[in-house]
Amino acid sequence: MNKVLIEPIVLVEQKTNIAIILATFAFTMMGFLAAVITIFFSFAKSRTFKKFSREGRFGVFFTTYYYCIISLALTMCFALVTLGKGTSIWAMQTALITTVNSLFQICLITFTIINLSKRAMKE
């Protein structure tokens, strides 16, 4: 049988395990974002932070931050819907898509905070 046809069938058979992993990932990353924002605000008195604020980058940062929280919440919701009996594959597919989206946003937020922290530590 064609490998392309077999792989989706394996995913459907493991949908409960995948849903648990995705829900755990989303919940854990929400906690990570809460920890990261405290690091972000710990540098509030630094010149780097003030320059970041003056240049108007807070709007972009917080838009990305809020959008990431919403994406993670949606990922968790779709993963939990996948656990229900009789749900179709759409919930799992949507959870996987929002997971990739959330992962990209988390990387963006993390790199921003790491760069700001490194600059602030050099002051």
ChimeraX attribute file (.defattr): number of C-alpha atoms within 10 A of each C-alpha:
attribute: neighborCount
match mode: 1-to-1
recipient: residues
	/A:1	5
	/A:2	6
	/A:3	7
	/A:4	8
	/A:5	9
	/A:6	10
	/A:7	10
	/A:8	12
	/A:9	11
	/A:10	10
	/A:11	15
	/A:12	14
	/A:13	10
	/A:14	11
	/A:15	19
	/A:16	17
	/A:17	13
	/A:18	19
	/A:19	24
	/A:20	16
	/A:21	13
	/A:22	24
	/A:23	22
	/A:24	15
	/A:25	16
	/A:26	26
	/A:27	15
	/A:28	13
	/A:29	18
	/A:30	18
	/A:31	10
	/A:32	13
	/A:33	17
	/A:34	12
	/A:35	11
	/A:36	16
	/A:37	14
	/A:38	10
	/A:39	15
	/A:40	16
	/A:41	12
	/A:42	12
	/A:43	17
	/A:44	13
	/A:45	10
	/A:46	17
	/A:47	13
	/A:48	20
	/A:49	19
	/A:50	12
	/A:51	11
	/A:52	14
	/A:53	13
	/A:54	10
	/A:55	9
	/A:56	10
	/A:57	12
	/A:58	13
	/A:59	11
	/A:60	9
	/A:61	16
	/A:62	12
	/A:63	11
	/A:64	16
	/A:65	18
	/A:66	11
	/A:67	15
	/A:68	24
	/A:69	20
	/A:70	15
	/A:71	22
	/A:72	28
	/A:73	18
	/A:74	19
	/A:75	30
	/A:76	24
	/A:77	17
	/A:78	22
	/A:79	29
	/A:80	18
	/A:81	18
	/A:82	24
	/A:83	17
	/A:84	11
	/A:85	7
	/A:86	8
	/A:87	11
	/A:88	12
	/A:89	13
	/A:90	12
	/A:91	21
	/A:92	25
	/A:93	16
	/A:94	15
	/A:95	27
	/A:96	18
	/A:97	13
	/A:98	23
	/A:99	22
	/A:100	13
	/A:101	16
	/A:102	23
	/A:103	17
	/A:104	13
	/A:105	19
	/A:106	21
	/A:107	11
	/A:108	15
	/A:109	19
	/A:110	17
	/A:111	12
	/A:112	13
	/A:113	19
	/A:114	14
	/A:115	12
	/A:116	18
	/A:117	18
	/A:118	11
	/A:119	14
	/A:120	16
	/A:121	11
	/A:122	7
	/A:123	8
